[in-house]
Structures are given as structure tokens and as C-alpha cells.
Amino acid sequence: MKLWKKFVLFTITIISVILSCSRYYIVKKNFLYSIENASNQNTNQLILEKYMIETNIVKIIQEGDEVTDEKILEYLSSLHTNFDNELQSFAIYNNEYDKIYSNIDDIDSIDIKIILNQEKNTYCIRKIENIYYMLFSSYWNINNKIIYIVNAYDVSAIYEEKNRQMSEILFTDIIVLVLSSIIIFIFFKYLTKPISILNKTSKKVASGEFKERVNIQSQDEIGELAKSFNIMAEQIENKINELNLQVKQKNDFINGFTHELKTPMTAIIGYTDLLRLKKCDEELTQKAINYIYSETKRLESLSFKLMKLMSLSKDEIKMNRIIITDLIDKVVKVESDILDNIKIEMYIEEAAIKGDIELLDVVIRNLLENAKKANPKDNKVIIKGEKLSNKKYRISIIDKGNGIPKEHINRVTEDFYMVDKSRSNKNNRNWYRTFFSKKNFIIS
């Protein structure tokens, strides 16, 4: 069941209970008040009638005379004839609870003994032939004989008024409940509308539409919930974008890793085929063997470093002291054969830096090889090293080659990012970065 439906049913139930209880209490109080007033009036009437009967009957009977039912009935008939308009309904019983006289229709349908034995000045109400009577009982002792009298007063009007009020209240309550139900329905439908919007938007976000937001302008708890939801949706979108970027970077990394392994492997295979298929002189053979050895060691070292970068190893990369001129000279010497007819100009400012020599070696080699693949117009590559402020050192590889398209500039610092693979394959130029290409090197 919808939340707003629960609210409507709950509210209507509460209103119904409160209305019913309050109305019933009011009617009950009015009824009891009316009965009490009728009791006071009937008590006063009872005193007058009892005095009238006692004066006209009891005192007529001489002391010592035998009191019989017939004699009592005779006196009562005479009394009722003379005072018919002044007397209310009453009944007289002897000491054996036998009825002597009664002008109350169908009084025998009630248990008269209970009424005759009730305490003095008290009453009870009985329904006789659809008429409600307030019954009082009293007695006389006439010549040692007990005579009971029951006075009855019609209070049906009070019950009819009670039933009338209950009918009107029931009709009024039905109208109130219908109107209040309509108002409550509209109110809760409006109140819970933002929740429905939140629910629909959350389903869209759950289905992958991460740009969806809710536009709920209110200062209550629902408004705060909407703001929190938008913040959550934004965080989810950012996280999803971040994960997607990580997946893409991972794929680029794998591609770059494969290429990075392929470069030394190609050289090794080339020199191996040269030694296998051709008889070389001792100088060329030694040169090929040295190159194969150095590239194999480089491949081994690169594999370990790449594992570290990919967090596949728990060992941390250590920063060691490096003489920058020694590093550059070593790289240029190794790369001289690969660079072929490319002229290298170096403007290196001497300094000692802290870094990982093997990773720096990879960075500079990649940049030199890419500079060659860029087909510099003047067949020249410049290596520049300079001290910066705050104890920083910058190494620059400069060429006048094809350059990098503007749309890729912002991504060249991503791990092993490859600019336009089709263009790269055509021009044999890939652009990569490693862990240390993000950082300047500290001068020691």
C-alpha cells in the first residue's frame, strides 16, 4: 500500500474515533442530565401523589379495620375517578406481591419484585410496550399490613431525543468524514508528491541515468532529503565516471605495457636473428651480445617496475641520489644506434637529483624514441636539463616533429596513454608517461 494511502486511512480512522467518542460522550452527558432532571421532577411529583393517595385512602381506613384487597381497590377506583387528571400511572401490590390495582399497561411483563424491594427514593427504568418508564416504589403500613405502590413516569421523550441526536450526529459525522477524507486525500497526495518524484528519479539513477536530479524547492525535511539525494546522485555519477576512466586508463595501460615490452623484444629478436643467420665479425658479435644483454636486463627491470606501478608488488620504489649528467650520457649512448641519423644536442645543467634511475631511464628513452618517430624536420633532438626554484629540476626533450593534436594534450599525462592509435601506427609515434613523469625531481 502506498504511503499516502496509509496516511489517509490512519488520519480518517483517528478522526472517526475522536468524533465518535466525543459525540457519544456529549450525547451521553446530555442524556444523563435529562434523566437526572426527570428524576428530580418525578420525585417531587411522587411526593405529591403519595400524599394525595395517603390522604384520601389510608386515612379513610379506620384503625383496626381489616385491610383487604377489595377495600383498597374500592378506594382506589373512587380516587382515580375523582383525580384522574392529577394522578400519573401507578400500581398497588399487597404484601405477597400480588397486584391489587394498576393503570400501567402490561406491567406484568417486568419482574416487579426487584422494583418493590429497591431502596427508598431510588428509581429504575424499564421498557414496557415500547414506552420507557421511570419507576419509583414505596409502601404503607396499614393496620400491620404492607401495601406497596409503584409510581411510573413516562420518560420516552428523553430516549427519543437521545436517538434523534444520535441519528443527526451519525449523519453529520458521515458528511464530515467524507469531506475530511477528500481534503486529507488531496493534502497527502500533494504532501507525498515529492516522495514520488524522488522514487522515480532514484529508479532512473539505479537504471544508469546518473545525470538525473530532483528539483524540489522546500525548506522541510523532504527538501533536505532532496538535496541529500542530489548530492548522493552527483557523488555516484562522479564515482561512475571515475571508474569508467580507470577502466579506460587500465586498458591504455595494458596496451602501453604491451608496446613497452615489444620494443626491447624486437631489438633482441633482431640481433638474435643477425647472429643466427649471418656470420659476423667479433666486434659486431660483441656489440650484438652486449645489446641483447642490456635490453634483456632492461626488460627484466621494466617488468619489475611496471609490477610495482600496478601495485602488483608490495615493494616501494626507492628514491636514490642520481647525477643527472651520468644518467643522460648513459641513455644517449644506449640510444645512439636506435636514433640512427638523428643528431642529439645536450644542454645539461649539472646537478644531483633524487629519483629511481631505472624509471628515469625509461622516461628519457621513450621521449627520445618518440622524438625520432615524430620525424623532426631538422633531424635534431635537444635534451635540456635545468634547475628550477624550490630545489626542482626539469628535463626537456625538444623536437620539431609532427607534434601532438590539441585534443590529446590534456591526456598525455595519463599512464601509457596512446594518441590516436591509427595515426600512431602510421607514424610509429606513441606518447606515454610513467610514474615519475608527473613529478619534478628533487636536487640533492
Protein Blocks (a to p, Z undefined) as FASTA:
>chain_A
ZZklmmmmmmmmmmmmmmmmmmmmmmmmmmmmmmmmmmmmmmmmmmmmmmmmmmmmmmmp
cghiacdfklmmmmmmmmmmmmmmmpccdddddfkopafbdcbehklmpcfklmmmpceh
iacdddeehiacddddddddeehiacdddddddfklmmmmmmmmmmmmmmmmmmmmmmmm
mmmmmmmmmmmmmmmmmmmmmmmmmnopambccddddfbfklmmmmmmmmmmmmmmmmmm
mmmmmmmmmmmmmmmmmmmmmmmmmmmmmmmmmmmmpccdfklmmmmmmmmmmmmmmmmm
mmmmmmmmnopafbdcddddddfklmmmmmmmmmmmmnomaccddddddddddddfklmm
mmmmmmmmmmmmnopaklpacddddddehhiacdddddddebpafklmmmmmpghiaehf
klmmmnopacdddfklmpccddZZ
